[in-house]
Amino acid sequence: MSVIDETHDPRRESWVASAHGHPEFPIQNLPFGVFSPAGGGPRGGIAIGDMIFDLRAGFEAGLFTGDAARAAKRPLAQPSTH
């Protein structure tokens, strides 16, 4: 059984203003996807409002630690097939 904590509060909002008011994708349910930055190849990201959090850039900036860093490192090390 998982423990529900303050991160599950439906009143929580993102710091990204364009993410407010999306009942399908509240801050607790953000969609993962693949995007291509200008001049770059496909990479993983998380859509939040009208922005994308670049997982590779976040990893390289040291934003992930512990289990999150280990989980992020594996797919980021794989060559793109697209």
Long-range contacts (C-beta under 8 A, 24 or more apart in sequence): 14-48, 14-49, 16-48, 16-49, 16-50, 16-51, 17-49, 18-49, 18-50, 18-51, 19-48, 19-49, 19-51, 20-49, 22-49, 34-82, 41-80, 41-82, 42-80, 42-82, 43-80, 44-75, 44-76
